[in-house]
């Protein structure tokens, strides 16, 4: 019975850690995408200004 409880605790802890890791990955991806988006906007603005 104690082994089952220990396994359950380990499993819960692992799930929480992997969930946190997944959150970080999602945040990292979002930052990456928004950063690329900002670069694209800046690039298009610069191109528009130089073509005038």
N, CA, C and O atoms as CSV, one atom per row, in Angstrom:
chain,resi,resn,atom,element,x,y,z
A,1,UNK,N,N,0.827,-1.206,0.000
A,1,UNK,CA,C,0.000,0.000,0.000
A,1,UNK,C,C,0.864,1.259,0.000
A,1,UNK,O,O,0.571,2.220,-0.712
A,2,UNK,N,N,1.927,1.248,0.801
A,2,UNK,CA,C,2.816,2.413,0.855
A,2,UNK,C,C,3.500,2.645,-0.489
A,2,UNK,O,O,3.716,3.784,-0.903
A,3,UNK,N,N,3.837,1.540,-1.166
A,3,UNK,CA,C,4.502,1.650,-2.471
A,3,UNK,C,C,3.567,2.349,-3.462
A,3,UNK,O,O,3.996,3.200,-4.240
A,4,UNK,N,N,2.294,1.979,-3.421
A,4,UNK,CA,C,1.316,2.597,-4.329
A,4,UNK,C,C,1.238,4.101,-4.091
A,4,UNK,O,O,1.202,4.884,-5.040
A,5,UNK,N,N,1.211,4.498,-2.831
A,5,UNK,CA,C,1.136,5.926,-2.490
A,5,UNK,C,C,2.381,6.644,-2.991
A,5,UNK,O,O,2.296,7.738,-3.548
A,6,UNK,N,N,3.543,6.015,-2.786
A,6,UNK,CA,C,4.799,6.617,-3.228
A,6,UNK,C,C,4.812,6.777,-4.744
A,6,UNK,O,O,5.209,7.821,-5.262
A,7,UNK,N,N,4.377,5.743,-5.449
A,7,UNK,CA,C,4.321,5.805,-6.910
A,7,UNK,C,C,3.363,6.898,-7.367
A,7,UNK,O,O,3.645,7.624,-8.320
A,8,UNK,N,N,2.240,7.008,-6.683
A,8,UNK,CA,C,1.255,8.029,-7.036
A,8,UNK,C,C,1.846,9.426,-6.851
A,8,UNK,O,O,1.649,10.311,-7.683
A,9,UNK,N,N,2.581,9.611,-5.734
A,9,UNK,CA,C,3.203,10.913,-5.463
A,9,UNK,C,C,4.244,11.244,-6.520
A,9,UNK,O,O,4.310,12.374,-7.006
A,10,UNK,N,N,5.062,10.249,-6.878
A,10,UNK,CA,C,6.093,10.461,-7.905
A,10,UNK,C,C,5.429,10.827,-9.226
A,10,UNK,O,O,5.860,11.747,-9.920
A,11,UNK,N,N,4.372,10.093,-9.561
A,11,UNK,CA,C,3.655,10.324,-10.805
A,11,UNK,C,C,3.065,11.735,-10.844
A,11,UNK,O,O,3.160,12.426,-11.858
A,12,UNK,N,N,2.459,12.155,-9.736
A,12,UNK,CA,C,1.864,13.490,-9.653
A,12,UNK,C,C,2.939,14.564,-9.783
A,12,UNK,O,O,2.754,15.565,-10.475
A,13,UNK,N,N,4.065,14.339,-9.108
A,13,UNK,CA,C,5.174,15.285,-9.163
A,13,UNK,C,C,5.709,15.393,-10.583
A,13,UNK,O,O,5.972,16.489,-11.078
A,14,UNK,N,N,5.868,14.243,-11.235
A,14,UNK,CA,C,6.371,14.213,-12.611
A,14,UNK,C,C,5.409,14.936,-13.550
A,14,UNK,O,O,5.821,15.690,-14.431
A,15,UNK,N,N,4.113,14.685,-13.340
A,15,UNK,CA,C,3.110,15.311,-14.199
A,15,UNK,C,C,3.158,16.830,-14.044
A,15,UNK,O,O,3.062,17.566,-15.026
A,16,UNK,N,N,3.306,17.291,-12.802
A,16,UNK,CA,C,3.370,18.732,-12.543
A,16,UNK,C,C,4.601,19.333,-13.217
A,16,UNK,O,O,4.531,20.401,-13.825
A,17,UNK,N,N,5.738,18.626,-13.099
A,17,UNK,CA,C,6.978,19.120,-13.706
A,17,UNK,C,C,6.857,19.196,-15.220
A,17,UNK,O,O,7.251,20.188,-15.832
A,18,UNK,N,N,6.310,18.143,-15.822
A,18,UNK,CA,C,6.185,18.118,-17.276
A,18,UNK,C,C,5.192,19.184,-17.734
A,18,UNK,O,O,5.361,19.775,-18.800
A,19,UNK,N,N,4.156,19.430,-16.928
A,19,UNK,CA,C,3.174,20.458,-17.258
A,19,UNK,C,C,3.844,21.830,-17.239
A,19,UNK,O,O,3.604,22.659,-18.117
A,20,UNK,N,N,4.686,22.060,-16.231
A,20,UNK,CA,C,5.393,23.332,-16.124
A,20,UNK,C,C,6.337,23.500,-17.308
A,20,UNK,O,O,6.455,24.586,-17.875
A,21,UNK,N,N,7.008,22.404,-17.674
A,21,UNK,CA,C,7.928,22.432,-18.807
A,21,UNK,C,C,7.166,22.771,-20.081
A,21,UNK,O,O,7.633,23.546,-20.916
A,22,UNK,N,N,5.983,22.175,-20.215
A,22,UNK,CA,C,5.154,22.430,-21.387
A,22,UNK,C,C,4.752,23.906,-21.432
A,22,UNK,O,O,4.748,24.518,-22.500
A,23,UNK,N,N,4.416,24.473,-20.278
A,23,UNK,CA,C,4.061,25.889,-20.205
A,23,UNK,C,C,5.221,26.759,-20.653
A,23,UNK,O,O,5.043,27.710,-21.413
A,24,UNK,N,N,6.426,26.419,-20.168
A,24,UNK,CA,C,7.603,27.193,-20.550
A,24,UNK,C,C,7.835,27.106,-22.047
A,24,UNK,O,O,8.184,28.094,-22.693
A,25,UNK,N,N,7.635,25.898,-22.599
A,25,UNK,CA,C,7.832,25.719,-24.035
A,25,UNK,C,C,6.826,26.555,-24.809
A,25,UNK,O,O,7.167,27.161,-25.826
A,26,UNK,N,N,5.587,26.590,-24.329
A,26,UNK,CA,C,4.544,27.375,-24.988
A,26,UNK,C,C,4.884,28.864,-24.940
A,26,UNK,O,O,4.741,29.575,-25.935
A,27,UNK,N,N,5.333,29.325,-23.774
A,27,UNK,CA,C,5.720,30.731,-23.619
A,27,UNK,C,C,6.894,31.052,-24.535
A,27,UNK,O,O,6.914,32.090,-25.197
A,28,UNK,N,N,7.877,30.146,-24.568
A,28,UNK,CA,C,9.057,30.347,-25.413
A,28,UNK,C,C,8.655,30.442,-26.878
A,28,UNK,O,O,9.129,31.316,-27.604
A,29,UNK,N,N,7.776,29.534,-27.310
A,29,UNK,CA,C,7.303,29.555,-28.693
A,29,UNK,C,C,6.568,30.851,-28.990
A,29,UNK,O,O,6.755,31.445,-30.052
A,30,UNK,N,N,5.726,31.294,-28.052
A,30,UNK,CA,C,4.954,32.514,-28.251
A,30,UNK,C,C,5.880,33.718,-28.387
A,30,UNK,O,O,5.675,34.579,-29.243
A,31,UNK,N,N,6.919,33.770,-27.517
A,31,UNK,CA,C,7.888,34.870,-27.577
A,31,UNK,C,C,8.620,34.840,-28.906
A,31,UNK,O,O,8.822,35.881,-29.531
A,32,UNK,N,N,9.019,33.646,-29.342
A,32,UNK,CA,C,9.708,33.489,-30.615
A,32,UNK,C,C,8.860,34.009,-31.765
A,32,UNK,O,O,9.340,34.764,-32.611
A,33,UNK,N,N,7.589,33.597,-31.790
A,33,UNK,CA,C,6.692,33.990,-32.874
A,33,UNK,C,C,6.454,35.493,-32.853
A,33,UNK,O,O,6.517,36.147,-33.894
A,34,UNK,N,N,6.181,36.046,-31.671
A,34,UNK,CA,C,5.901,37.478,-31.583
A,34,UNK,C,C,7.145,38.286,-31.926
A,34,UNK,O,O,7.043,39.371,-32.498
A,35,UNK,N,N,8.327,37.760,-31.579
A,35,UNK,CA,C,9.582,38.434,-31.908
A,35,UNK,C,C,9.752,38.479,-33.424
A,35,UNK,O,O,10.102,39.515,-33.988
A,36,UNK,N,N,9.500,37.349,-34.074
A,36,UNK,CA,C,9.601,37.273,-35.538
A,36,UNK,C,C,8.592,38.222,-36.177
A,36,UNK,O,O,8.895,38.888,-37.167
A,37,UNK,N,N,7.399,38.278,-35.607
A,37,UNK,CA,C,6.331,39.142,-36.092
A,37,UNK,C,C,6.772,40.604,-36.010
A,37,UNK,O,O,6.563,41.374,-36.947
A,38,UNK,N,N,7.390,40.983,-34.871
A,38,UNK,CA,C,7.877,42.350,-34.678
A,38,UNK,C,C,8.941,42.688,-35.708
A,38,UNK,O,O,8.939,43.779,-36.276
A,39,UNK,N,N,9.858,41.742,-35.949
A,39,UNK,CA,C,10.915,41.962,-36.941
A,39,UNK,C,C,10.294,42.185,-38.316
A,39,UNK,O,O,10.717,43.072,-39.056
A,40,UNK,N,N,9.281,41.371,-38.657
A,40,UNK,CA,C,8.610,41.506,-39.951
A,40,UNK,C,C,7.959,42.879,-40.084
A,40,UNK,O,O,8.071,43.522,-41.128
A,41,UNK,N,N,7.279,43.329,-39.029
A,41,UNK,CA,C,6.617,44.641,-39.056
A,41,UNK,C,C,7.654,45.747,-39.228
A,41,UNK,O,O,7.490,46.644,-40.054
A,42,UNK,N,N,8.733,45.668,-38.427
A,42,UNK,CA,C,9.789,46.672,-38.519
A,42,UNK,C,C,10.389,46.690,-39.916
A,42,UNK,O,O,10.641,47.755,-40.481
A,43,UNK,N,N,10.616,45.501,-40.470
A,43,UNK,CA,C,11.193,45.396,-41.811
A,43,UNK,C,C,10.290,46.034,-42.850
A,43,UNK,O,O,10.765,46.757,-43.726
A,44,UNK,N,N,8.990,45.774,-42.762
A,44,UNK,CA,C,8.056,46.319,-43.748
A,44,UNK,C,C,7.952,47.834,-43.603
A,44,UNK,O,O,7.829,48.543,-44.602
A,45,UNK,N,N,8.000,48.336,-42.366
A,45,UNK,CA,C,7.946,49.785,-42.142
A,45,UNK,C,C,9.196,50.444,-42.728
A,45,UNK,O,O,9.116,51.480,-43.387
A,46,UNK,N,N,10.349,49.825,-42.476
A,46,UNK,CA,C,11.602,50.372,-43.002
A,46,UNK,C,C,11.584,50.376,-44.526
A,46,UNK,O,O,12.004,51.350,-45.152
A,47,UNK,N,N,11.098,49.293,-45.124
A,47,UNK,CA,C,11.030,49.212,-46.584
A,47,UNK,C,C,10.094,50.281,-47.131
A,47,UNK,O,O,10.381,50.906,-48.152
A,48,UNK,N,N,8.977,50.487,-46.448
A,48,UNK,CA,C,8.001,51.478,-46.888
A,48,UNK,C,C,8.619,52.878,-46.827
A,48,UNK,O,O,8.405,53.703,-47.716
A,49,UNK,N,N,9.394,53.131,-45.754
A,49,UNK,CA,C,10.011,54.443,-45.596
A,49,UNK,C,C,11.088,54.685,-46.643
A,49,UNK,O,O,11.243,55.807,-47.126
A,50,UNK,N,N,11.840,53.632,-47.001
A,50,UNK,CA,C,12.926,53.826,-47.963
A,50,UNK,C,C,12.400,53.928,-49.381
A,50,UNK,O,O,13.057,54.533,-50.228
A,51,UNK,N,N,11.221,53.351,-49.675
A,51,UNK,CA,C,10.694,53.399,-51.041
A,51,UNK,C,C,9.979,54.714,-51.319
A,51,UNK,O,O,9.703,55.024,-52.478
A,52,UNK,N,N,9.673,55.492,-50.288
A,52,UNK,CA,C,8.970,56.767,-50.491
A,52,UNK,C,C,9.851,57.772,-51.227
A,52,UNK,O,O,9.422,58.898,-51.483
